[in-house]
Amino acid sequence: MKVSVIIPAYNSSEAIGRCITSLKAQTLDECEFIIVDDCSSDNTVEQARSLIQGDDRFIILVQPFRTDPFQSRVRGINAASGEYIMFVDSDDYINERFLEKLYN
């Protein structure tokens, strides 16, 4: 795996779709996307699951209890298998060639 992208999420159901869409469009091969939900009280997890259906580059982890963005990032790092790790917030989006350019 070249790059692991960790996406901490909390009550992001309205924004996470744009983020996931931009990650799905990445041109870099061998990347994984780890969404770490921090006990959202909205439908963030359900929204994410519906958007990533059939795309095995995505992993969703759900924190067992509410923590903070730092702990979500740590959990994502522990699950990552990439040579490099980067973070994208759940309300961010990136250009389709971003990871490819960054890696090269």
Secondary structure, DSSP 8 states (H G I E B T S, - for coil): --EEEEEEESS-TTTHHHHHHHHHT---SSEEEEEEE---SSSHHHHHHHHHTT-TTEEEEE-SS---HHHHHHHHHHH---SEEEE--TT----TTHHHHHH-
